Amino acid sequence: MAKTNGKRQKGFSGTPHDSAFKWFLTQPDIAKDFMALHLPAELQSICDLNTLKLESGSFVEESLRLCYSDILYSVKTTEGNGYIHVLIEHQSTPDRHMGFRLLRYAVAAMQRHLDAGYSQLPLVIPILFYTGRQSPYPYSTNWLAEFDNPALAEKIYTASFALVDVTVIPDDDIMSHRSMAALTLLQKHIYQRDLIDMVNRLADVLLNGYLTGQQLVSLINYLIQAGEASNAKIFIRELAQRLPQHKDELMTIAQQLEQAGIEKGIEKGIQLGEQRGIEKGRKEEALKIAQAMLKNGLERATILKLTDLTEGDLAQIHH
């Protein structure tokens, strides 16, 4: 493909080979014949080629915006309402990293499918159409072959990825996780309303000396910001009693929390008082208006509607 500053340009602005290929293969009838010829039989058997639909090739995320695939078709499967995408890439010069590039295009096409509202990934079948001077094509199109250890790469990328599910790890096991133990314990139980039962476990972990004072403060700040515990101050004070070496830092945090609570309460009280004052003023003004209306002979029903007062409010008016 034609390149500018290391990136391919959009549209049909590549080499004459690319432009001719794109012109023909973006026509569904020709693309149908192409796929009938070149799609592996096993994959062709699950594709309804009569449902071919040309998709935009410029679907890659912003970081790869100028580096997009040549031709992308969607096709319905013969087994239901699912979709398969056939990604056709034309190349007139060999590219050592073509396998990886095709993978990136395929993943981007999958992401666009999800963004369109679908709940399952589509199969994206990459096909490389090569017309270069060098023959045969010198590189593998298997992206795993680009690793120093393809066998290990295949094992990693074709199996389920590693999962550390903290929610099912017993607390006793977490206690042995050295410098990760405190964070793991806290993150496992962070959604509990009452963390007091965890004080002893967390204190035992911290007594082992794996965390510095600064790391402990960060851990407690996390508890305050993300936790749902209603008694964070009590929890921190209890922890301080069990950790003499960190007592000063923890007590300072507890005092700051108490002060913040007091200030918040005062602020809330002021706001509530202001709001009640405003409401009282509005009520008094409405009563004055209602009194004037009564003197002018307006019907009570009309006055109630105009002032939002109640019958009880009107009964207070002396006229």
VEXMI-326948 format. One record per residue (C-alpha): residue in one letter; x negated, y negated, z. Coordinates in steps of 0.25 Angstrom, whole numbers, plus 5000, padded with zeros to 4 digits. Last residue first. Example, Ala and Ser with C-alpha at 12.3 -4.5 7.8 and 13.67 -1.06 7.14 Angstrom:
! residues 2
+---+------+-------+------+
: r : east : north :   up :
+---+------+-------+------+
: s : 4945 :  5004 : 5029 :
: a : 4951 :  5018 : 5031 :
+---+------+-------+------+
This chain:
! residues 319
+---+------+-------+------+
: r : east : north :   up :
+---+------+-------+------+
: h : 5239 :  4839 : 5230 :
: h : 5232 :  4849 : 5239 :
: i : 5224 :  4859 : 5231 :
: q : 5221 :  4872 : 5239 :
: a : 5232 :  4880 : 5232 :
: l : 5226 :  4877 : 5219 :
: d : 5214 :  4886 : 5223 :
: g : 5223 :  4897 : 5227 :
: e : 5230 :  4896 : 5214 :
: t : 5217 :  4899 : 5208 :
: l : 5208 :  4889 : 5200 :
: d : 5203 :  4891 : 5186 :
: t : 5205 :  4876 : 5183 :
: l : 5213 :  4876 : 5170 :
: k : 5221 :  4889 : 5173 :
: l : 5224 :  4886 : 5187 :
: i : 5228 :  4871 : 5183 :
: t : 5238 :  4877 : 5172 :
: a : 5244 :  4886 : 5182 :
: r : 5246 :  4875 : 5192 :
: e : 5254 :  4867 : 5183 :
: l : 5248 :  4853 : 5181 :
: g : 5255 :  4842 : 5189 :
: n : 5245 :  4831 : 5189 :
: k : 5242 :  4833 : 5204 :
: l : 5240 :  4848 : 5201 :
: m : 5230 :  4844 : 5190 :
: a : 5222 :  4835 : 5200 :
: q : 5221 :  4846 : 5210 :
: a : 5217 :  4856 : 5200 :
: i : 5205 :  4847 : 5196 :
: k : 5201 :  4845 : 5210 :
: l : 5202 :  4860 : 5212 :
: a : 5193 :  4863 : 5200 :
: e : 5183 :  4853 : 5205 :
: e : 5183 :  4861 : 5219 :
: k : 5181 :  4874 : 5212 :
: r : 5170 :  4869 : 5203 :
: g : 5162 :  4864 : 5215 :
: k : 5164 :  4877 : 5222 :
: e : 5159 :  4885 : 5210 :
: i : 5147 :  4876 : 5209 :
: g : 5144 :  4877 : 5224 :
: r : 5146 :  4892 : 5223 :
: q : 5136 :  4893 : 5212 :
: e : 5126 :  4884 : 5219 :
: g : 5127 :  4893 : 5232 :
: l : 5125 :  4905 : 5223 :
: q : 5113 :  4899 : 5217 :
: i : 5107 :  4895 : 5230 :
: g : 5110 :  4909 : 5236 :
: k : 5103 :  4916 : 5224 :
: e : 5091 :  4907 : 5226 :
: i : 5091 :  4910 : 5241 :
: g : 5092 :  4925 : 5238 :
: k : 5081 :  4925 : 5228 :
: e : 5072 :  4917 : 5237 :
: i : 5075 :  4928 : 5248 :
: g : 5072 :  4939 : 5238 :
: a : 5060 :  4933 : 5233 :
: q : 5055 :  4931 : 5247 :
: e : 5058 :  4946 : 5250 :
: l : 5051 :  4950 : 5237 :
: q : 5039 :  4942 : 5241 :
: q : 5038 :  4948 : 5254 :
: a : 5038 :  4962 : 5249 :
: i : 5027 :  4958 : 5239 :
: t : 5019 :  4953 : 5250 :
: m : 5021 :  4965 : 5258 :
: l : 5016 :  4974 : 5247 :
: e : 5004 :  4966 : 5244 :
: d : 5000 :  4965 : 5259 :
: k : 5003 :  4980 : 5262 :
: h : 4995 :  4986 : 5251 :
: q : 4984 :  4992 : 5259 :
: p : 4994 :  4995 : 5270 :
: l : 5002 :  5003 : 5261 :
: r : 5013 :  5010 : 5269 :
: q : 5019 :  4997 : 5275 :
: a : 5018 :  4991 : 5261 :
: l : 5027 :  5001 : 5255 :
: e : 5038 :  4999 : 5265 :
: r : 5037 :  4984 : 5262 :
: i : 5038 :  4987 : 5247 :
: f : 5050 :  4996 : 5249 :
: i : 5057 :  4986 : 5258 :
: k : 5055 :  4975 : 5248 :
: a : 5060 :  4984 : 5236 :
: n : 5073 :  4987 : 5243 :
: s : 5083 :  4987 : 5232 :
: a : 5075 :  4995 : 5223 :
: e : 5078 :  4994 : 5208 :
: g : 5064 :  4992 : 5204 :
: a : 5058 :  4985 : 5191 :
: q : 5053 :  4972 : 5197 :
: i : 5051 :  4975 : 5211 :
: l : 5045 :  4989 : 5209 :
: y : 5036 :  4984 : 5198 :
: n : 5031 :  4973 : 5208 :
: i : 5028 :  4984 : 5217 :
: l : 5019 :  4992 : 5207 :
: s : 5012 :  4979 : 5203 :
: v : 5009 :  4976 : 5218 :
: l : 5004 :  4991 : 5219 :
: q : 4995 :  4989 : 5207 :
: q : 4989 :  4976 : 5213 :
: g : 4986 :  4983 : 5226 :
: t : 4979 :  4994 : 5219 :
: l : 4985 :  5007 : 5216 :
: y : 4979 :  5021 : 5218 :
: g : 4977 :  5019 : 5233 :
: n : 4983 :  5033 : 5238 :
: l : 4991 :  5024 : 5247 :
: l : 4999 :  5020 : 5235 :
: v : 5004 :  5034 : 5232 :
: d : 5008 :  5036 : 5247 :
: a : 5015 :  5023 : 5247 :
: l : 5023 :  5026 : 5235 :
: r : 5028 :  5039 : 5241 :
: n : 5031 :  5032 : 5254 :
: v : 5039 :  5021 : 5248 :
: m : 5047 :  5030 : 5239 :
: d : 5059 :  5031 : 5248 :
: i : 5060 :  5016 : 5249 :
: l : 5063 :  5015 : 5235 :
: d : 5078 :  5013 : 5235 :
: r : 5085 :  5008 : 5223 :
: q : 5077 :  5018 : 5214 :
: y : 5074 :  5013 : 5200 :
: i : 5059 :  5012 : 5203 :
: h : 5058 :  5027 : 5207 :
: k : 5050 :  5033 : 5196 :
: q : 5043 :  5020 : 5193 :
: l : 5038 :  5019 : 5208 :
: l : 5033 :  5033 : 5208 :
: t : 5026 :  5031 : 5195 :
: l : 5020 :  5018 : 5199 :
: a : 5015 :  5023 : 5212 :
: a : 5009 :  5037 : 5206 :
: m : 5002 :  5031 : 5194 :
: s : 4989 :  5029 : 5202 :
: r : 4989 :  5043 : 5207 :
: h : 5000 :  5051 : 5201 :
: s : 5001 :  5061 : 5213 :
: m : 5013 :  5054 : 5219 :
: i : 5020 :  5056 : 5206 :
: d : 5020 :  5071 : 5208 :
: d : 5027 :  5069 : 5222 :
: d : 5037 :  5059 : 5216 :
: p : 5042 :  5070 : 5206 :
: i : 5041 :  5066 : 5191 :
: v : 5055 :  5066 : 5185 :
: t : 5057 :  5051 : 5184 :
: v : 5042 :  5048 : 5180 :
: d : 5044 :  5055 : 5166 :
: v : 5030 :  5055 : 5160 :
: l : 5033 :  5059 : 5146 :
: a : 5022 :  5063 : 5136 :
: f : 5027 :  5063 : 5122 :
: s : 5035 :  5074 : 5116 :
: a : 5027 :  5081 : 5105 :
: t : 5023 :  5078 : 5091 :
: y : 5014 :  5066 : 5094 :
: i : 5005 :  5072 : 5105 :
: k : 5003 :  5086 : 5099 :
: e : 5001 :  5080 : 5085 :
: a : 4991 :  5070 : 5091 :
: l : 4984 :  5082 : 5098 :
: a : 4983 :  5090 : 5085 :
: p : 4979 :  5077 : 5077 :
: n : 4967 :  5075 : 5086 :
: d : 4959 :  5063 : 5079 :
: f : 4972 :  5058 : 5075 :
: e : 4976 :  5054 : 5061 :
: a : 4981 :  5068 : 5058 :
: l : 4993 :  5065 : 5066 :
: w : 4998 :  5055 : 5056 :
: n : 5000 :  5066 : 5046 :
: t : 4999 :  5059 : 5032 :
: s : 4985 :  5065 : 5031 :
: y : 4975 :  5058 : 5022 :
: p : 4968 :  5060 : 5009 :
: y : 4980 :  5059 : 4999 :
: p : 4975 :  5068 : 4988 :
: s : 4970 :  5060 : 4980 :
: q : 4964 :  5046 : 4981 :
: r : 4971 :  5037 : 4971 :
: g : 4983 :  5035 : 4979 :
: t : 4998 :  5038 : 4976 :
: y : 5003 :  5043 : 4990 :
: f : 5017 :  5044 : 4994 :
: l : 5018 :  5046 : 5009 :
: i : 5031 :  5052 : 5015 :
: p : 5035 :  5048 : 5029 :
: i : 5048 :  5056 : 5034 :
: v : 5055 :  5048 : 5045 :
: l : 5064 :  5056 : 5053 :
: p : 5074 :  5047 : 5060 :
: l : 5073 :  5044 : 5075 :
: q : 5086 :  5045 : 5083 :
: s : 5095 :  5035 : 5089 :
: y : 5098 :  5026 : 5077 :
: g : 5101 :  5011 : 5079 :
: a : 5093 :  5005 : 5068 :
: d : 5081 :  5003 : 5078 :
: l : 5080 :  5018 : 5078 :
: h : 5079 :  5019 : 5063 :
: r : 5069 :  5007 : 5064 :
: q : 5060 :  5015 : 5074 :
: m : 5060 :  5028 : 5065 :
: a : 5055 :  5019 : 5053 :
: a : 5044 :  5014 : 5062 :
: v : 5040 :  5028 : 5066 :
: a : 5040 :  5032 : 5051 :
: y : 5031 :  5020 : 5047 :
: r : 5022 :  5023 : 5059 :
: l : 5021 :  5038 : 5055 :
: l : 5018 :  5034 : 5040 :
: r : 5007 :  5025 : 5045 :
: f : 5001 :  5036 : 5054 :
: g : 5001 :  5046 : 5042 :
: m : 4995 :  5035 : 5033 :
: h : 4983 :  5033 : 5042 :
: r : 4972 :  5037 : 5032 :
: d : 4979 :  5029 : 5021 :
: p : 4977 :  5033 : 5006 :
: t : 4980 :  5023 : 4995 :
: s : 4992 :  5023 : 4986 :
: q : 5002 :  5025 : 4998 :
: h : 5017 :  5025 : 4997 :
: e : 5025 :  5028 : 5010 :
: i : 5039 :  5035 : 5010 :
: l : 5046 :  5035 : 5023 :
: v : 5058 :  5045 : 5023 :
: h : 5068 :  5042 : 5034 :
: i : 5077 :  5052 : 5040 :
: y : 5091 :  5049 : 5045 :
: g : 5101 :  5057 : 5054 :
: n : 5116 :  5058 : 5050 :
: g : 5116 :  5073 : 5049 :
: e : 5107 :  5085 : 5044 :
: t : 5105 :  5081 : 5029 :
: t : 5097 :  5069 : 5034 :
: k : 5100 :  5055 : 5030 :
: v : 5089 :  5047 : 5022 :
: s : 5081 :  5035 : 5026 :
: y : 5071 :  5029 : 5016 :
: l : 5058 :  5022 : 5019 :
: i : 5049 :  5017 : 5009 :
: d : 5035 :  5010 : 5010 :
: s : 5032 :  5010 : 5025 :
: y : 5029 :  4997 : 5032 :
: c : 5016 :  4990 : 5036 :
: l : 5020 :  4975 : 5036 :
: r : 5029 :  4977 : 5049 :
: l : 5019 :  4986 : 5056 :
: s : 5019 :  4977 : 5069 :
: e : 5033 :  4973 : 5066 :
: e : 5039 :  4987 : 5067 :
: v : 5040 :  4995 : 5054 :
: f : 5053 :  4995 : 5046 :
: s : 5049 :  4988 : 5033 :
: g : 5052 :  5000 : 5024 :
: s : 5066 :  4997 : 5023 :
: e : 5075 :  5009 : 5021 :
: l : 5079 :  5016 : 5008 :
: k : 5091 :  5025 : 5010 :
: l : 5091 :  5040 : 5005 :
: t : 5105 :  5047 : 5008 :
: n : 5104 :  5056 : 4996 :
: l : 5091 :  5061 : 5001 :
: d : 5098 :  5069 : 5012 :
: c : 5086 :  5073 : 5020 :
: i : 5085 :  5085 : 5028 :
: s : 5080 :  5094 : 5017 :
: q : 5070 :  5084 : 5013 :
: l : 5063 :  5085 : 5026 :
: e : 5060 :  5100 : 5024 :
: a : 5057 :  5098 : 5009 :
: p : 5046 :  5088 : 5012 :
: l : 5050 :  5075 : 5005 :
: h : 5043 :  5073 : 4992 :
: l : 5051 :  5077 : 4980 :
: a : 5065 :  5074 : 4986 :
: m : 5060 :  5062 : 4993 :
: f : 5055 :  5056 : 4980 :
: d : 5068 :  5059 : 4973 :
: k : 5076 :  5052 : 4984 :
: a : 5066 :  5041 : 4984 :
: i : 5068 :  5039 : 4969 :
: d : 5083 :  5039 : 4971 :
: p : 5082 :  5030 : 4983 :
: q : 5074 :  5019 : 4976 :
: t : 5063 :  5014 : 4986 :
: l : 5054 :  5024 : 4980 :
: f : 5053 :  5018 : 4966 :
: w : 5049 :  5004 : 4970 :
: k : 5041 :  5008 : 4982 :
: f : 5032 :  5017 : 4974 :
: a : 5030 :  5007 : 4963 :
: s : 5027 :  4996 : 4973 :
: d : 5017 :  5005 : 4981 :
: h : 5009 :  5010 : 4968 :
: p : 5009 :  4995 : 4963 :
: t : 5002 :  4992 : 4977 :
: g : 5010 :  4985 : 4988 :
: s : 5019 :  4973 : 4987 :
: f : 5032 :  4982 : 4986 :
: g : 5037 :  4976 : 4999 :
: k : 5029 :  4974 : 5011 :
: q : 5014 :  4972 : 5012 :
: r : 5005 :  4983 : 5018 :
: k : 4996 :  4979 : 5030 :
: g : 4980 :  4978 : 5030 :
: n : 4980 :  4963 : 5028 :
: t : 4989 :  4965 : 5015 :
: k : 4990 :  4980 : 5010 :
: a : 4995 :  4986 : 4998 :
: m : 5000 :  5000 : 5000 :
+---+------+-------+------+
